[in-house]
Amino acid sequence: MSALRNIQTTMRRDRVFGFLQPEPDFALPVDTSHGAILYVEDVSVRFDGFLALNRLNLSVNEGELRCIIGPNGAGKTTMMDVVTGKTRPDTGRVYFGQNIDLLALDEYQIARGGIGRKFQKPTVFEALTVFENLELSMASDKGAWSTLFHRLTPEQRTRIDEVTEIIGLQEQQGWLAGSLSHGQKQWLEIGMLLMQNPRVLLVDEPVAGMTGDETERTGELLTSLAGDHTVIVVEHDMAFVRSIARRVTVLHQGSVLAEGSMNQIQSDPRVIEVYLGDET
């Protein structure tokens, strides 16, 4: 890939990957000595009179796989927007570990500091190969000078190999991303986030539009990431949630309605009334 093409690609990427802003990377000194890596405390967000989040309280432990469910308009997307700095709440606090005030950081600082977000629709560079997509997303200085003269080190090549193995695209490293299936594009974007070594991954409806086999593989992938990463999955596909759920939080009208194991959630009459209905 030519240097000019690399720079042009970098300039197009800031919508999803704020870490490509031309400032040095930095690691946030996150204190998780109390177990939790993410705290959302009494957070409220109002849009033109509509209360999207209503004194939301939520905490997620380090290394946890947490599923967030709820009806449309429950506040799931707004919650992710607040955590990643896209939306500023009217009230409340949001902390990364015990000590990092996320409301004091810009969106790109949060992304570079260890919180990655994958949107529902995969956003990959279809004209670039799988390898090049991962190379572009690697945690490194994205300034114009370093981009122009960048050469991969053996360690960086090894990391790309490791990530392609994790996402199951070892044999597709040289393929153009545009030739991948929908599911493979989703896995590639997860891999692009992994290249940044995030502590927390926010994943929005990862199996929408996938085949049955792709859905199963995605569940295996997200489950494998938990422990090394904290994985927060927002999803409407209840069969998929059941297959991966360890702890589930149900949002309703901007607040936590219920929280617990999948068995506890499925038997909660409040959840059945407002969300699950006949699905249980």
C-alpha positions in Angstrom: 0.0 0.0 0.0 1.5 3.3 -1.0 2.2 6.0 1.5 -0.4 8.4 -0.1 -3.0 5.7 0.0 -2.2 5.0 3.6 -2.6 8.6 4.6 -5.8 9.0 2.6 -7.2 5.9 4.4 -6.2 7.2 7.8 -8.1 10.5 7.1 -11.3 8.5 6.3 -11.2 6.5 9.5 -12.0 8.9 12.4 -15.7 8.2 12.5 -15.3 4.9 14.2 -11.6 4.8 15.3 -10.9 8.0 17.2 -7.5 6.7 18.1 -6.3 7.7 14.6 -6.3 11.4 15.7 -2.8 12.8 15.2 -1.7 12.7 18.8 0.5 10.3 20.7 -1.1 7.1 22.0 -1.3 6.8 25.8 -2.3 4.1 28.2 -4.7 5.1 31.0 -3.5 3.9 34.5 -6.8 2.1 35.3 -7.2 1.0 38.9 -9.3 -2.1 39.0 -8.3 -3.2 42.5 -12.0 -3.3 43.6 -12.9 -5.6 40.7 -15.0 -3.3 38.5 -13.6 -1.7 35.4 -16.6 0.4 34.4 -18.9 2.4 36.6 -22.0 4.3 35.4 -23.5 6.2 38.3 -26.8 8.2 38.3 -26.4 9.1 34.7 -29.3 10.9 33.0 -29.5 12.0 29.4 -32.4 14.0 27.9 -32.9 14.7 24.2 -35.5 17.4 23.4 -37.6 16.4 26.4 -37.2 12.7 26.0 -35.4 11.0 28.9 -33.1 8.5 27.2 -31.2 7.6 30.4 -32.9 8.0 33.8 -30.4 7.9 36.7 -28.7 4.8 35.2 -26.5 2.8 37.5 -24.3 0.1 36.1 -21.0 -1.6 36.9 -19.1 -4.2 35.0 -16.2 -6.3 36.4 -12.8 -6.6 34.7 -12.7 -9.6 32.3 -16.5 -10.0 32.4 -18.7 -10.9 29.5 -21.9 -8.8 30.1 -25.0 -8.9 27.9 -27.2 -5.8 27.8 -30.8 -6.3 26.5 -34.0 -4.4 26.5 -36.7 -3.1 24.2 -36.1 -0.4 21.6 -35.7 3.0 23.3 -34.5 1.4 26.5 -31.3 3.4 26.4 -28.8 0.8 25.3 -27.2 2.9 22.5 -27.2 6.0 24.6 -25.4 4.2 27.4 -22.7 3.2 24.9 -22.5 6.7 23.6 -22.0 8.1 27.1 -19.2 5.5 27.9 -17.3 6.3 24.7 -17.6 10.0 25.0 -20.0 10.5 22.0 -22.8 11.9 24.3 -22.3 14.0 27.4 -24.8 13.2 30.1 -26.8 15.9 31.9 -26.0 14.4 35.3 -24.0 11.6 36.7 -20.5 10.1 36.7 -18.8 7.6 34.5 -15.5 6.0 35.6 -13.0 3.7 33.9 -11.8 1.7 36.9 -11.7 3.5 40.3 -9.8 6.5 39.0 -10.4 7.6 35.4 -13.2 10.1 34.9 -14.4 9.3 31.4 -16.5 12.5 31.3 -13.2 14.5 31.5 -11.9 12.9 28.3 -12.6 13.4 24.6 -14.0 10.6 22.5 -10.6 9.7 20.8 -8.8 9.7 24.2 -11.3 7.2 25.5 -10.8 5.0 22.4 -7.0 5.2 22.6 -7.0 4.8 26.4 -8.6 1.3 26.3 -12.3 1.3 25.5 -13.1 0.1 22.0 -16.5 0.1 20.3 -17.9 -1.9 17.4 -20.9 -0.6 15.8 -23.7 -2.8 14.4 -22.8 -2.2 10.7 -19.2 -3.3 10.0 -16.9 -0.5 9.0 -13.8 -1.9 7.2 -11.8 -0.8 4.3 -13.2 -3.0 1.5 -10.5 -2.0 -1.0 -7.7 -3.1 1.4 -6.7 -6.6 2.4 -7.5 -8.2 5.8 -3.8 -7.8 6.7 -3.8 -4.1 5.7 -6.9 -3.4 7.7 -5.3 -4.8 10.8 -2.0 -3.0 10.1 -3.8 0.3 9.7 -5.6 -0.2 13.1 -2.4 -1.1 15.0 -1.7 0.9 18.1 1.0 3.2 17.0 1.8 6.8 16.2 -0.6 7.9 13.4 1.1 11.2 12.6 1.7 11.9 8.9 5.5 11.5 9.2 5.5 8.1 10.9 2.7 7.0 8.6 4.7 8.0 5.5 7.8 6.0 6.5 6.2 3.2 8.6 7.6 -0.3 8.4 6.3 -3.2 10.3 8.5 -4.8 12.9 8.6 -8.6 13.4 6.7 -8.1 16.6 3.9 -6.2 14.8 3.7 -8.9 12.1 3.4 -11.5 14.8 0.6 -9.6 16.5 -1.3 -9.4 13.2 -0.9 -13.2 12.8 -2.2 -13.7 16.4 -5.2 -11.5 15.8 -6.1 -13.2 12.5 -6.0 -16.5 14.3 -8.2 -15.2 17.1 -10.8 -13.9 14.6 -10.5 -17.0 12.3 -9.2 -15.2 9.2 -5.7 -16.7 8.9 -6.4 -18.0 5.4 -8.0 -14.7 4.3 -5.1 -12.4 5.3 -4.5 -11.5 1.6 -8.1 -11.2 0.7 -9.7 -7.8 0.0 -12.1 -7.0 2.8 -14.8 -6.4 0.3 -14.8 -10.0 -0.7 -15.5 -11.3 2.8 -18.9 -12.4 4.0 -20.9 -10.3 6.3 -19.9 -12.3 9.3 -16.2 -12.2 8.3 -16.4 -8.4 8.0 -17.8 -8.3 11.6 -14.9 -10.5 12.8 -12.4 -8.3 11.0 -13.7 -5.2 12.7 -13.4 -6.9 16.0 -9.8 -7.8 15.1 -9.2 -4.1 14.2 -10.3 -3.2 17.7 -8.1 -5.9 19.2 -5.1 -4.4 17.4 -5.5 -1.5 19.9 -5.2 -3.8 22.9 -8.4 -2.5 24.5 -9.3 -3.3 28.1 -13.1 -3.0 27.3 -15.0 -3.9 24.2 -18.5 -2.6 23.5 -20.1 -4.7 20.8 -23.4 -3.6 19.3 -25.7 -6.3 17.8 -22.8 -8.4 16.5 -24.9 -11.2 14.9 -27.5 -9.1 13.0 -27.7 -10.5 9.5 -25.4 -13.5 10.1 -26.0 -17.1 9.1 -26.4 -19.7 11.7 -22.8 -20.9 11.4 -21.5 -17.3 11.6 -23.6 -16.6 14.7 -22.2 -19.7 16.4 -18.7 -18.7 15.5 -19.3 -15.1 16.8 -20.4 -16.5 20.1 -17.3 -18.5 20.4 -15.1 -15.5 19.5 -16.7 -13.2 22.1 -16.6 -15.9 24.8 -12.9 -16.5 24.1 -12.1 -12.7 24.5 -13.7 -12.5 27.9 -11.0 -12.7 30.7 -8.3 -11.0 28.6 -10.8 -8.2 27.8 -14.1 -7.0 29.3 -16.8 -7.6 26.7 -20.1 -5.8 26.8 -22.6 -7.1 24.2 -25.8 -5.3 23.3 -28.0 -7.7 21.4 -31.7 -8.4 20.5 -31.2 -12.0 19.3 -32.3 -13.8 22.5 -31.1 -17.2 21.3 -27.6 -15.8 20.8 -27.7 -14.1 24.2 -28.7 -17.4 25.9 -25.8 -19.1 24.2 -23.1 -16.7 25.6 -24.7 -15.0 28.6 -22.9 -15.1 31.9 -24.6 -12.1 33.4 -27.4 -10.1 31.8 -28.5 -6.5 32.4 -32.0 -5.5 31.2 -32.6 -1.8 30.5 -36.1 -0.3 30.4 -36.9 3.4 30.0 -33.3 4.4 30.6 -32.8 2.5 33.9 -31.8 -1.0 35.0 -34.9 -3.1 35.2 -33.2 -6.3 36.3 -29.8 -8.0 36.4 -28.6 -11.5 37.0 -28.1 -14.8 35.3 -30.0 -15.7 32.2 -32.2 -18.1 34.2 -33.0 -15.3 36.6 -33.8 -12.8 33.8 -36.0 -15.3 31.9 -38.1 -15.9 35.0 -38.4 -12.3 36.1 -42.1 -11.2 35.6 -41.1 -7.6 35.0 -38.8 -8.6 32.2 -41.3 -10.9 30.7 -43.9 -8.2 30.7 -41.8 -5.4 29.1 -39.5 -7.4 26.9 -39.4 -11.1 26.6 -43.1 -11.8 26.4 -43.8 -15.1 24.8 -40.1 -15.7 24.0 -39.7 -17.4 27.4 
